[in-house]
Amino acid sequence: MNGVEAAVPLPDGLADGPLSLAAIQDPYAYFNALRASEAVHWEESVGAWLVTRYDDVVALARDAVTFSSSTLGADLAASPPILAGHVTHYEQVRAILSQQLIRFDPPAHSAMRLTMHRHFTPPRAEAIRRSVRQIVVRQLNESMARRQMDVINELALPLPLAIIGELLGIPEADREYVGSLNDAILRFRDQAPDRMASITADVGRLVDYFDKLIKERRNAPRTDLMTVLLEAERDGTFTHEQVVANAIFMLDAGHSTTISMITNGLLLFLRFPDQWRILLAEPDSRVKTAVDEILRFEPPLKTFDRVLTTSQTLHGKQMLAGQRVRYVIAAANRDPRRFEHPDVFDVMRSPNPHLAFGTGFHHCLGSHLARMEAQEVLMAVAELIPNYRLVGNLSEIEYRPSLTVRQATKVVIAW
């Protein structure tokens, strides 16, 4: 694991880093080439080490002592970089988001996570499957007369937003507004150097909204997640600031990655119609493996980051304490050392130990819920619009300019 490896030049067009247009449009060509060249690569453009091999990602992700989740610490610069004049904006947002449970290591993280774990078990997800199905069918039916749908705005966003909104106890009338503000969290991860000004304003509005909702729950507790967070504040697990920050986290985690999963999945079946036919033949028995293959092949999160607490040598590279490390899920999920024919999209693939939901103590709380939502979308599409097609060309689909998120900006289908 610590042998020195010679670097192999990246192919033409991919040498400009993971935020180049070529790498945003096709991150897998970039990360596959990087994995073959350097298992560990310092990328100056994002100020981070990129770790690309499956076994390394698993091992490092489970080592909270050396690789800390406190990646929004006060002594760390923004990644990707921002304009010098926007540092004050960044500090305001950082102070809030650094209080989310994903920014903590055990034992604090473990205690925070435990307060919410019981709401995201497989039985809890199955208990609302029928409600999810009803929402999906309703959203599809609303588009039937037009025989056309904006996938993100009419299906992939409204569905998970309705579910997490219900779990948090956000009134239905407020969900579209709150969801629009949450886009600031996605923009926080984008590459635009001037992104912070608008983000700060929207995050401030999210804080104000949840402060108001928290006050309502104090006066009238319910059985929703907001009440659970307040109970954790009363027993000392959370501070008030952490209640607000984790309400924002649950909102974001509960729907933004699911948007990507649904959209990426529908696009993949347009790219690989033979796999759509395989799923259509037996959707009930094949939908679970199909969803996991979508997650492996086009994970909603391309990378997640950590910060080194002590200097380490990995594959001959000296990594210094205080430096940022990014685990590249998009590369690990296609590592030929772990997956046979990794660049083949195969809905029957099993077993499928992908890392789309992370690994170890930070494994995604809502993974069962997200899988179930995607399963219900595919089942409904298979039943109601099995012959859907893309309006436009697959080669013209644009993706969010982010090192973290793999999400198309607009997808329209017709039938």
ZATISE-660774 format. One record per residue (C-alpha): residue in three letters; y, x negated, z. Coordinates in steps of 0.5 Angstrom, whole numbers, padded with zeros to 4 digits, always signed. Example, Ala and Ser with C-alpha at 12.3 -4.5 7.8 and 13.67 -1.06 7.14 Angstrom:
2
Ala-0009-0025+0016
Ser-0002-0027+0014
! end
This chain:
415
Met+0000+0000+0000
Asn+0005-0006+0001
Gly+0003-0010-0005
Val+0009-0012-0009
Glu+0009-0008-0016
Ala+0012-0010-0022
Ala+0017-0005-0025
Val+0016-0002-0032
Pro+0022-0001-0036
Leu+0024+0007-0036
Pro+0023+0010-0043
Asp+0030+0011-0047
Gly+0034+0017-0045
Leu+0031+0017-0038
Ala+0034+0010-0035
Asp+0041+0014-0033
Gly+0038+0017-0026
Pro+0035+0023-0024
Leu+0042+0027-0025
Ser+0042+0025-0032
Leu+0042+0031-0037
Ala+0035+0029-0040
Ala+0032+0028-0033
Ile+0035+0035-0030
Gln+0032+0039-0037
Asp+0025+0035-0036
Pro+0025+0032-0029
Tyr+0017+0031-0030
Ala+0018+0026-0036
Tyr+0023+0022-0032
Phe+0019+0022-0025
Asn+0012+0021-0029
Ala+0015+0015-0032
Leu+0018+0013-0025
Arg+0012+0014-0021
Ala+0008+0009-0027
Ser+0014+0004-0026
Glu+0015+0004-0019
Ala+0012+0007-0013
Val+0018+0006-0009
His+0025+0006-0013
Trp+0032+0005-0010
Glu+0037+0010-0014
Glu+0044+0008-0013
Ser+0047+0014-0016
Val+0044+0018-0011
Gly+0044+0013-0005
Ala+0037+0014-0004
Trp+0030+0011-0004
Leu+0025+0015-0009
Val+0018+0016-0006
Thr+0014+0019-0012
Arg+0006+0018-0010
Tyr+0002+0023-0007
Asp-0001+0019-0002
Asp+0005+0016+0000
Val+0009+0023+0000
Val+0004+0026+0005
Ala+0004+0020+0010
Leu+0011+0019+0010
Ala+0013+0026+0011
Arg+0008+0026+0017
Asp+0011+0020+0020
Ala+0017+0023+0024
Val+0018+0017+0028
Thr+0020+0013+0022
Phe+0023+0018+0017
Ser+0027+0023+0021
Ser+0029+0030+0019
Ser+0036+0028+0021
Thr+0039+0027+0014
Leu+0046+0031+0016
Gly+0048+0026+0021
Ala+0055+0024+0022
Asp+0054+0017+0020
Leu+0051+0019+0013
Ala+0055+0020+0007
Ala+0054+0026+0002
Ser+0048+0026-0003
Pro+0049+0026-0008
Pro+0056+0023-0007
Ile+0063+0027-0007
Leu+0070+0026-0008
Ala+0073+0021-0003
Gly+0078+0027-0002
His+0073+0032+0000
Val+0070+0028+0006
Thr+0073+0033+0011
His+0070+0039+0007
Tyr+0064+0036+0008
Glu+0064+0034+0015
Gln+0066+0042+0016
Val+0059+0044+0013
Arg+0055+0038+0015
Ala+0057+0040+0022
Ile+0054+0047+0021
Leu+0048+0046+0017
Ser+0046+0040+0021
Gln+0044+0045+0027
Gln+0038+0048+0022
Leu+0031+0047+0025
Ile+0029+0043+0019
Arg+0034+0038+0021
Phe+0031+0036+0027
Asp+0024+0032+0029
Pro+0019+0034+0034
Pro+0019+0036+0040
Ala+0026+0040+0039
His+0024+0042+0032
Ser+0017+0045+0035
Ala+0020+0049+0040
Met+0025+0052+0035
Arg+0020+0053+0030
Leu+0015+0057+0035
Thr+0021+0062+0036
Met+0020+0064+0029
His+0013+0063+0027
Arg+0010+0069+0029
His+0014+0073+0024
Phe+0011+0069+0018
Thr+0004+0069+0019
Pro-0001+0071+0014
Pro-0002+0078+0017
Arg+0005+0079+0017
Ala+0006+0078+0010
Glu+0000+0082+0008
Ala+0003+0088+0012
Ile+0009+0089+0008
Arg+0005+0087+0001
Arg+0006+0095-0001
Ser+0013+0095+0000
Val+0014+0089-0004
Arg+0010+0092-0009
Gln+0015+0098-0009
Ile+0021+0094-0010
Val+0018+0090-0016
Val+0016+0096-0019
Arg+0023+0099-0018
Gln+0026+0093-0021
Leu+0022+0093-0027
Asn+0023+0101-0028
Glu+0030+0100-0028
Ser+0030+0096-0034
Met+0025+0100-0038
Ala+0030+0104-0042
Arg+0033+0098-0044
Arg+0027+0094-0045
Gln+0030+0088-0043
Met+0032+0084-0036
Asp+0036+0079-0033
Val+0030+0076-0029
Ile+0034+0072-0024
Asn+0040+0078-0023
Glu+0035+0084-0024
Leu+0028+0081-0021
Ala+0028+0074-0018
Leu+0034+0075-0013
Pro+0034+0082-0011
Leu+0027+0082-0009
Pro+0027+0076-0004
Leu+0034+0078-0002
Ala+0031+0085+0000
Ile+0025+0082+0004
Ile+0029+0077+0008
Gly+0035+0082+0009
Glu+0030+0087+0012
Leu+0027+0081+0016
Leu+0034+0079+0019
Gly+0036+0086+0020
Ile+0042+0085+0015
Pro+0044+0092+0013
Glu+0043+0094+0006
Ala+0050+0095+0004
Asp+0051+0088+0006
Arg+0046+0084+0002
Glu+0049+0083-0004
Tyr+0055+0080-0001
Val+0051+0075+0003
Gly+0047+0073-0002
Ser+0053+0071-0006
Leu+0055+0067-0001
Asn+0049+0064+0000
Asp+0050+0060-0007
Ala+0054+0056-0003
Ile+0048+0053+0000
Leu+0045+0051-0007
Arg+0051+0048-0009
Phe+0051+0044-0003
Arg+0045+0040-0006
Asp+0048+0040-0013
Gln+0051+0034-0017
Ala+0058+0036-0018
Pro+0063+0031-0014
Asp+0068+0036-0013
Arg+0063+0042-0010
Met+0065+0041-0003
Ala+0072+0045-0003
Ser+0069+0052-0005
Ile+0062+0051-0001
Thr+0066+0050+0005
Ala+0070+0057+0004
Asp+0063+0061+0003
Val+0060+0057+0009
Gly+0065+0059+0013
Arg+0065+0066+0011
Leu+0057+0066+0012
Val+0059+0064+0019
Asp+0064+0069+0020
Tyr+0059+0074+0018
Phe+0053+0072+0022
Asp+0058+0071+0028
Lys+0059+0079+0027
Leu+0052+0081+0027
Ile+0050+0077+0033
Lys+0055+0081+0037
Glu+0052+0087+0034
Arg+0045+0085+0036
Arg+0047+0083+0043
Asn+0050+0090+0044
Ala+0044+0093+0041
Pro+0038+0089+0040
Arg+0032+0090+0035
Thr+0026+0088+0033
Asp+0029+0083+0027
Leu+0029+0076+0027
Met+0037+0076+0029
Thr+0034+0079+0036
Val+0029+0073+0036
Leu+0034+0068+0035
Leu+0038+0071+0040
Glu+0032+0071+0045
Ala+0031+0064+0044
Glu+0039+0063+0045
Arg+0038+0066+0052
Asp+0032+0062+0054
Gly+0035+0055+0052
Thr+0032+0054+0046
Phe+0038+0055+0041
Thr+0045+0054+0042
His+0050+0059+0039
Glu+0052+0055+0034
Gln+0044+0054+0032
Val+0043+0061+0032
Val+0048+0062+0027
Ala+0046+0056+0023
Asn+0039+0058+0023
Ala+0041+0065+0021
Ile+0044+0062+0015
Phe+0037+0057+0014
Met+0033+0063+0014
Leu+0037+0067+0009
Asp+0037+0061+0004
Ala+0030+0059+0005
Gly+0028+0066+0005
His+0030+0068-0002
Ser+0033+0062-0006
Thr+0026+0058-0007
Thr+0023+0065-0009
Ile+0028+0066-0014
Ser+0026+0059-0017
Met+0018+0061-0016
Ile+0019+0067-0020
Thr+0023+0065-0025
Asn+0019+0058-0027
Gly+0013+0062-0027
Leu+0015+0067-0032
Leu+0018+0061-0036
Leu+0011+0058-0036
Phe+0007+0063-0038
Leu+0012+0064-0044
Arg+0010+0056-0045
Phe+0003+0057-0044
Pro+0001+0064-0047
Asp-0006+0062-0047
Gln-0006+0062-0039
Trp-0002+0068-0039
Arg-0008+0071-0043
Ile-0013+0068-0038
Leu-0009+0071-0032
Leu-0009+0078-0036
Ala-0016+0078-0037
Glu-0017+0079-0029
Pro-0011+0079-0025
Asp-0013+0081-0019
Ser-0018+0075-0018
Arg-0014+0070-0021
Val-0007+0071-0019
Lys-0007+0067-0013
Thr-0009+0061-0016
Ala-0004+0062-0022
Val+0001+0062-0016
Asp-0001+0056-0013
Glu-0001+0053-0020
Ile+0006+0055-0022
Leu+0008+0052-0015
Arg+0004+0045-0017
Phe+0007+0045-0024
Glu+0014+0047-0023
Pro+0016+0047-0015
Pro+0022+0050-0013
Leu+0024+0044-0010
Lys+0024+0037-0013
Thr+0025+0033-0007
Phe+0027+0033+0000
Asp+0030+0028+0004
Arg+0029+0024+0010
Val+0033+0018+0014
Leu+0030+0011+0016
Thr+0030+0010+0023
Thr+0027+0003+0023
Ser+0027-0002+0017
Gln+0020-0002+0013
Thr+0017-0005+0007
Leu+0013+0000+0003
His+0010-0003-0004
Gly+0014-0009-0003
Lys+0020-0006-0002
Gln+0025-0007+0004
Met+0027-0001+0006
Leu+0033-0001+0011
Ala+0034+0003+0018
Gly+0040+0008+0016
Gln+0038+0009+0009
Arg+0036+0016+0006
Val+0029+0017+0003
Arg+0027+0022-0002
Tyr+0020+0025-0003
Val+0019+0027-0010
Ile+0015+0033-0010
Ala+0016+0034-0017
Ala+0012+0027-0018
Ala+0007+0028-0013
Asn+0005+0034-0015
Arg+0003+0031-0022
Asp+0000+0024-0019
Pro-0006+0023-0023
Arg-0009+0019-0017
Arg-0010+0026-0014
Phe-0010+0031-0019
Glu-0014+0031-0025
His-0011+0033-0032
Pro-0004+0033-0028
Asp+0000+0035-0034
Val-0004+0041-0036
Phe-0002+0048-0033
Asp-0009+0051-0031
Val-0008+0058-0027
Met-0016+0057-0025
Arg-0014+0050-0022
Ser-0018+0050-0015
Pro-0017+0047-0010
Asn-0010+0045-0011
Pro-0007+0041-0005
His+0000+0041-0008
Leu+0006+0040-0004
Ala+0011+0045-0006
Phe+0011+0048+0001
Gly+0012+0041+0004
Thr+0006+0038+0009
Gly+0006+0037+0016
Phe+0010+0040+0022
His+0015+0042+0017
His+0011+0046+0012
Cys+0014+0052+0010
Leu+0014+0057+0015
Gly+0015+0063+0010
Ser+0010+0060+0005
His+0005+0066+0006
Leu+0011+0071+0005
Ala+0013+0067-0002
Arg+0006+0067-0005
Met+0005+0074-0004
Glu+0012+0076-0007
Ala+0010+0072-0013
Gln+0003+0075-0013
Glu+0006+0082-0013
Val+0011+0080-0019
Leu+0006+0077-0023
Met+0001+0083-0022
Ala+0007+0088-0024
Val+0009+0084-0030
Ala+0002+0084-0032
Glu+0001+0091-0032
Leu+0008+0094-0034
Ile+0010+0089-0039
Pro+0005+0084-0041
Asn+0008+0083-0048
Tyr+0014+0080-0045
Arg+0018+0075-0049
Leu+0024+0071-0048
Val+0031+0072-0051
Gly+0033+0066-0054
Asn+0029+0059-0054
Leu+0025+0056-0049
Ser+0029+0049-0051
Glu+0035+0052-0049
Ile+0034+0054-0042
Glu+0039+0050-0038
Tyr+0037+0048-0031
Arg+0042+0047-0024
Pro+0044+0040-0024
Ser+0041+0039-0018
Leu+0036+0033-0015
Thr+0033+0038-0010
Val+0032+0045-0014
Arg+0029+0046-0020
Gln+0032+0053-0022
Ala+0034+0056-0029
Thr+0041+0058-0029
Lys+0039+0064-0034
Val+0033+0067-0037
Val+0033+0074-0040
Ile+0026+0077-0043
Ala+0025+0083-0047
Trp+0019+0087-0049
! end
